[in-house]
């Protein structure tokens, strides 16, 4: 009888061991290797001859912080996060409220329709949006021409390229957050709304004093996931603009990709990756701290 707890613990480790081994080999080991690479000058020459590999300490990080291109990419990424993140969360919440509204008919159809862009491949989405953004034949410029606005070169104008990328990214990704908000809304007891209506509270007061406070944990999760995902923006500018025009859509991850897989500066690219990791970690800690300070 005394050995049963030990047997249970041994059995638990036996079942967990394969999964933990795979996580260690395919997750922690590559991260540790990338961290080591960030302190070296590993490049295409070292790939062919390891004798050329040198430990250079924090030189990659110092070079990174002195690079104007990195600060341009960082500014573009922050612009994408600060504009696209709140826009995506707001549209997701609005769509969730509309889908779950009592007067909405066929809510299942609208859930599927709004979620469809999330599971659509980015290449197919990019082809469609390229036609929408076409400076001469695009639908957006046609609609603008109906109200007398001159055509806009959405992807070729440095002032409009990033807003165009943000618009496409929000359209493609808001459906995922919408599903999370729908789950949060369904967990709010209907008795609270009934009591509020009896007390004379209108729709706005119900939303402000019942829906928003009780969606606090859901908001935190959605905000964190959106921030982390938008900090890692890569596919949208890579497919649509390749970082142009004039590097106005160059993101930190796209810069990391180009340094690592175009120029084969793997040590420098690893340093970019860990600087981005530090920024995401700092943003996550800040949001958690602000959430804890909010009155319950």
N, C-alpha and C positions, 0 to 999 in steps of 0.2 A: 504493500500500500504506500510505503514511503517513496517508492521509486516512480510512481505514476506521474507526478509533476515533471520529473526529469524526462520521462518518456515522451510526455506531451511536448516539452520544449524541443527535444531532439527531433520529434516528428515535424514540428513546425519549421525548424531550420532545414530539414530535409526537403520539405516542399518549397521553401523560399529560396533555397540555394540556386537552382537553375535560373530563376528570374534575376536574382541578385548578381549572378555571374554575368548574365547577358548585359545587365545595366552597367556593371563595372567595365566590361570589355568595350561596349559600343557607346558608352556615355562618358563615364568618368575618365577612362584612359585617354580618349581623344582630347578631352578638355585639358587634362594634365599635359599631354604632348603639345597642344597648341600654346599653353602657357610657357612651356620651355622654349618653344620656337620663337615666341615674342622677345626673348632675350638673346636671340642669335641673328646672324645675317643670312639665314637660310634662303637661298635663291636657286635659280635654275642651274647655276654652276655647282653649287653644293649638292644638288640632286644627282648630278652625274659623278661627282667626286666628293665624298664626305670629308676629305682632308681640307676642303675649302670652307667647311663650316666653322664659324668662330663665335665665341660667346662675347657679346658686346654690351651686356648689361642693359641699362635703360636708354640706350641710344635711340632705339626705335621709337620709344615714347617721346623722347625729347624732339626727335625729328618730326614726329607726328604733330606735336603741339606747335611747332614752328612752321608747319605747312599751311599756306593760304588755302590750298585745295581742300584740306580737311575741315577748316573752319567754314568754308563755303558749303561743304556737304553737311556739316553739323547744323548750320543755320537753316538749310533746306529741310532737314529732317525735323527740326524743332517747329518750323512753319507747318509742315505736314501734320505733326502731332497736335499742335495747339489749335489749328483750324479744323482739320479733318476729324480729330477725336471727339470734341464736343458736338460737332455736326452729326457725326455718326450715332452718338449716344442719343441725341435729341430726336433724330428721325426714327431711331429704333423704338424709343419710348412712345412716340406719337403713333407709329404703326401698331405697336402692341395695344395701345388704348383703343384704336379704331377697330382692330380685329376682335377684341374682347367686349366691345360695346354691345349692350343688349339689342340694339336696333340693327346691328350688322347681320346681313343674311349671308349664308354660305361662308362662314368663317374658316372652315377647313380649306376651301379653295384659295382664299386670300393668304392664308399661312403658307401654303405650298407655293403660290405665285411669288410671294415676297422672299421666300427662302431659296427659290430656284437659282438666282444669281450666285449664291454662296457655293453651290455644288457644280456650277458651270466652269469649265476650264478657262483660265485667264486668256489663253491665245484666242479662243472663240470670242470672248468678251472684247478683247483688244481689237479684233477685226471689225466688229460691229461699231465700237466707239470711234474707231478711226474714220469710218464713213460718216458718223454723226458729226465729227469734228472737222471734216473736210472743208478747207477754206472757201471752195467754190460751190460744191454740190452737197455739202452737209446739211442735215435737217436743222441743226441749231442755227446756222447762219440763214437758212431759208425763213425760219420763224422770226429771226431778228429783222430780216428784210421787210417783213410784213408790217413792222412798226417803224420802218425808216432808219434802222441802225445798219451801219456799214458792216461788211463781213469781217470776221475776226479770224486771224490765223492762230487757232487755239493751241496747237502743238509747236508752232514755229515762232511765236512771239514770246520773248522771255518773261513778259509781264503776265501772260495768260497760261503758260505751260503748266505751272504747278497747280493753279486752281482747277485746270482741266483734269489733271491727274487725281486731285482730291475728289472731284465730283464723281469720277468713275470708280474710285476706290470706295467711297461711301455707298454708292449704288450697289456695288458688288457685295459688300460685307455687312450691311446693316441688318440683313435678315437673320444672321446668327444671334446678334444681340436682341433682336425682336423676340426670338424664341425664349431667351433667358428672361426677358421682362414679362412675357406672357406667363411663364411659370411663377414668377414672383407675384404677379397680379392675382393669379388663381389661388395663391396661399393667403390672401387677405380675407378675413372672415366677412361674409356679406352682412352679418348682423351689425357691424360697425356702420356701414352705409345706411342701413335701415334706421338705426338710431339717430344718425346725423340728419336724415331726411325728416324724421319726426320732430327733431329740434329746430327744423327750419333751415338747415344748411343747404346751400345750392351746390351746383356741380363744381364750381371753382373752389369753394371752401372744402368740399369733400376731397378734392384732388390735393389741395394744399396741406390739409391737416390730417388726412388719413392715408391717402395713396403714397405721397412722397415720403413721409416718415417711415412707413412700414416697408417701403422699397429700399431703405437705406443699405442693408447688406447686399441686395441685388445691384444697386448702383455701384457699390464699392467693387464688386466682382467684375461688372461690365467695364467700369472705368479702368481697372487694372489690366484686364485682358486687352482692351482696346489700345491703351497706352503701349503695352508691350508689343502688340502686333504692329502698331503704326511706327514705333521706333525701328522696327526691323523691315520697313518698307523696302522692297527690292524689285519684285516682279513687275509692278505697274510701270515705274520709270524705265526699267530695262526693256520691256516689250514695246512701250509706247514711244519713248524719246531717246533711249540709250543715255540718259543723263543730260541731254541738251534741252533747249538751245543755250549755249554759253554757260553750261554747267548749272543751270537754274533748277534742274530737277535731279541733280546728282545727290543721292542719299549716302549715308554712312555705310550701309551694307553694300550698295553698288560700288562705292569706292573700295571697300574691302575686297569685293569680287574682282575688280579690275586689277588691283595690286597683286592679289594672290594668283589669279588664273589667267590674267592677260599678260602681266609683266613678270610673274613668278617671283615676286618679292614676298615669300611666304612668312618670313619673320615680321616684316612691316605689316602685312595683312593681319597677322595674329595680334599684333599690338592694337590695331584698329578694332578688332573684335572685342578685346578685353576692355578697352575704353568705352565701347558701346555697352558692354555688360555692366560696367560701373555706373553709367548714366541711367540705365534701366533700373538697376538696384536702388539708386538714390531716389529716382522717381517713385518707385514702389514704396520705399520706406516713408517718403514724404506723404503720400496719400494715406497710408495706414496711420501715420501720426495725426494727420488732420482729421481723420475719421474718429480716432479715439478722443479728440478734443471736442467733438460735437456733443451737445447736450442730448441725453437719451430721452 
